[in-house]
Amino acid sequence: MNFSKPLVCAVNGLGLGIGVTILGLSDLVFMARSARVKCPFTDLALAPEAASSFTFPAIMGRQNATWTLLSSQWLSAEECFSMGLAFKLCSDEELLDVTMEHAQVLAANRLVL
């Protein structure tokens, strides 16, 4: 996939399905400490979407990706951070400010992706 701009995501609250798998396509992921995510594909008898069966192992390692995509279990923000899915954890109140600060740094640079 080719996208010429940095894709920055902020996760607040609950992320489910495509709201989680799109994170594998993101360049930077910020999460509120209270956020939780779940890939419910096995509960629904569906295959993972958004190329997550390719992106997640590259980001998180094979075993973490397998657990995330096949267990249908909720993951905390701390677990996502320790697995490498999130770049930075923030308080709920600071999430958007911290995300925007980083996005502005990227926007000020001449990036070639």
Sequence and secondary structure as in RCSB ss.txt:
>XXXX:A:sequence
MNFSKPLVCAVNGLGLGIGVTILGLSDLVFMARSARVKCPFTDLALAPEAASSFTFPAIMGRQNATWTLLSSQWL
SAEECFSMGLAFKLCSDEELLDVTMEHAQVLAANRLVL
>XXXX:A:secstr
   SS  EEEE SEEETHHHHGGGG SEEEEETT EEE  HHHHT    TTHHHHHHHHH HHHHHHHHHS   E
EHHHHHHHTS SEEE TTTHHHHHHHHHHHHHHS    
